[in-house]
Amino acid sequence: MTAAADFVGVVSVLQDYLDGLYDGDTARLARVFHPEARYACATEGRLLHLGMQEYFPVVDARASPRSQGHARTDRVLAIEFAGPVTARATLQCSIPGKDFVDFLTLVHLDGRWQIVSKVFHYEARPPATTRVSA
């Protein structure tokens, strides 16, 4: 695999991740997260540490940004490679009421890039009034 192919593969996974969050689509998220991936945050002063079997129901239970008519604010800030099978990405996104910075660690296993960890911080904010038309 070439460096360009690695970059394109990681970008594709990140786009699926962001699309899955925006749409609240856990089937799509399950395709990009390794089944044993971890989810962690300490924004509230304690460690929140979940597996995918605990994280996906959180996504399923909330109204998606798309269903609420919110404009997308997500973007990839950086992608770094530690070697041919290890990468890290920094992203920004919003879910109504919160702005997030995500650090995603990816590995290339079984012929594809997969997210193995999501560590994030968020800032609470008033929900945006900007809406997109359906």
N, C-alpha and C positions, 0 to 999 in steps of 0.2 A: 504494500500500500504506500502511496506517495504522500508527502506532507500535504499537498493540495487536497487529496482524497480524504485524509484525516480531518482537515479543516472543514471541508464540505459536510462530512459525516457528523461532526460535532454540531455544526450550525443547524443541520436538519433535526437532530435530537432536541436542540434548544428551541427551535421553532415549534416542534410538536409539544414540548413542555409548556411553552407560553400559550399556545393555542388551547391546550388542555385546561390550563388555569382559567383562561378567559371564558371558555365555554363550560367550565365545571364538568369536564369529560374525563372521568376516572379510567375509562377503558383506554383512552389515548395516553393518559399519564402512566398506566400500567405497562404500556409498550416501551416507554422511555426509562422507567425506573427498574433497576435490578430488583428482583423479588426480596432480596435481603437488604435493600437500601435503608438508610437511616435519615431521619428528619429531626433537626435540632434547632433550638432557639433559647436565648437567655434574656431577651428583652425585658421581661417582667421581673428580673432578679432571681429567677429560679430556672433550672434546666428543664426544658420541655424536650423530651426525647422519645420519638415514636418510630415504629416500624411502618411499613406500607399498609399492613392490615389494620392499623389504627389511624393512619393518615387519610386514606381514601374515603372513609366514612365522613370525615370532617368536610372534605370537598363536596361529597354528595349531599350533605345536609344544608349547605349554604346556597343562596341564590347566586348564580353566576353573574359576573360583570356584564356579559352579553345580554342575559335575560332582563337585566335592570336598565339596559340601554346606555351603559357607560362607555365612553370612548376608551380605546386602548392607549396605554401609556408605557407599555413594555419596550425594553430595548436591551440588547447585549452590550455590555460595557467593555468586556475583555475576555479573551480566550488565551490560555497558556498551556503549553505542552511540556510535561516533565520527561517524556519519552514517547516511544511509538504506541504505547497502550494506555497512557495516563494523561488526563487533561483536567484543567480547572476553568470554570467560566464564572464570570461575575455578571449578574443581570439586575435590572430594575423592573418592577412591575407594581401595579396597584390593584387592590380589591377594595370596593367601596368602604371607606373609613380608614384604610391603612395603605401606606406606601412602603414597599419592601425592597431590600437589597438582598439578593440570594447569592451564596457561594455554592456552586454545584461542582462536585468531583465526579468525573466520568472515567470509565475504563472500557477498553475495547476487548470484549469477550464474546465467544461464540459468533464471530464474524460481524459484530456490530458494536457501536458505542452505546453505553448504558450509564445512567446516573446511579452512583452508589451512595452519595450523601448530599443532603441539602441542609446547609447551615445558613440561617438568615437572621436579619434584624428588621424591625419595622418601626415606623413612626405613625402614630394615630393622627388622623386629620379629618376635618368635616367632609362628608361625602360631596363629591363634585356635582355641580349642576349641569355640566356638559353632557349632553346625550347624543347618541348617534341614531340616525334613522334606521328602522328595520328593513 
